[in-house]
Amino acid sequence: MAGPALVRRVGVPERDGCLRPLGISTVRDRVVQQAVRIVLGTVFEVGFLPVSHGFCLRRSATDALEVIRVGFSGGTGRGRGGMQLQDLIQVLSLFLRGWGASFRTGTAARKFRQLGRHVAWWLTRLLIQERGRNVRAGGVNWSV
């Protein structure tokens, strides 16, 4: 069987007048790549946790966002009750960094913004529960 065909190279014009290189595979090579991805994906997906979304087939950034949304609405877990807000932010920060690292290579910028707004909204709600309604905008430092 012959190896992969040479990738056709073309230049895509950018706004600044430069050409961005683009490689176009043959249809046969794309079919083979997809078949390999499906086979290897199902083999390796068995080892992923149910909360892994970064490299799993049939899972996307939108699915990960939904898991977070449902998790928050059910209460940021029952084992977290009474946890100090700063500790909760540290745990949440680790989770979000992992999620971000998984999807950074994709086109998930809009989902990152949605997630950021959602997390800030929930943390504000928790802060209000903890300190009462006397929370001033800008007086909260979410970074850890």
N, C-alpha and C positions, 0 to 999 in steps of 0.2 A: 504494500500500500504506500502511496506517495505521502510525503510529509505535507505540512501546511503550505499553502500558496503564499507568495509574497503579498504583503499588505500594500494596497494602493495608497500612496501619499498624495494629499492635496493640501493646498493652502486656503484657509478660510479668512476672508478679509475682516479685519477688526475696525472699530470706529476710528482708531488713531492712524489708520492706513497700513498698519503692519499685517502680516499674514500669520495666522495661528495654524500650526501643523495639525493635520487630522489624518488618521490612518483608517482605511476602510477595508475590512476583511471580506473575503469572498463568502457567498451564501453557504457553501459547503463547510467552510471553516466555522462559521457562526453556528451552524446546526450541530457540528461536533462539539464545540465549546459548550453549547446549551445542554447537550446530552451528558457531557462530563460533569457539568455543574449540578444537574439533577441527581445523577448517581452519587457523586461525592457528597452532595448536600444532605441527602437522606441518610448516608452512612454516618456522617459527623453530627447531624442534628440530634441523633439519639443521645449524645453526651451533653447536650445543652440543657440548662435549667428551663423550666416553663416561663421564667421571666426574661430569658434571653431573646432579644429581638434583632440584634445587629446583623447576624449572618445567617439567620434561619430562613428557609424557604417559606413562602406564604405568610411571612410576618413583615411588618413595615414600621416606619416611624409613627404612623397614625395608630397602629395597634399598641405600640408602647405608650403613646400619649393616653390612649383609652384606659390602659391598665393603671396608669398613674391617677387619672381622673376618678376612676371607680374606687381606687384605694383611698384617695383623699376623702371622697364623699362618704365612705364607710368609716372614716375616723382613722391620716398621716401616720393603723393596727391597734387591737385592744391592749396589747402588751405595752403600748407607748403612753397609756394614761398616766398622768402625774409626772411625766418627764419634763424636765426643765426645757424651756424654749431653746436656749443656746445648744443644749445637747441634741435636741430634735433637729435643729438646723444642721449640725455636724453630720448626723446620720443621713439626712436628706441630701446634703451636699455630696456625700460619697456616691449615693445612688444616682444623682443627676450627672455627676462627672462621668460615671461609667456609661450612662445612657448617651451622653454627649460624645464620648469617645467612639461608641459603636456607630453612631450615625453621622459623624463629622464629615465623612467622605461622600455622603449622599447630598441630595438637594433638600435638606430639611430645615433651612433657615427660617421659613415661616413657622414651622412646628416648634423650633427652639423659642421663637418669640412668644408663641401661644403658651408654651410650657412655662416660660418665665413669668408671664402675667398670671397664669393659673397658680403657680407656687406662691408668688407674692400675695395674691388674694387670700389664699388659705392661711399663710403665715400671719397676715394681718388679722384675719378672724381669730386665730389662736392667741395672738397678742392682745386683742381686745378682750377675749375671755379671761386671759391671765391678769391684765392690768386695768380692765374696765374701759369705758369709752374715752378716757382722757389720754388718748394716744395722739401725738402730734405728727403730722406728716414731716418726713425728713429727720425725725428723731430716732429712727430705727436703723440699725446697721445690720444688714442681713449677712454680711460676709463673715466667714470664720477663719 
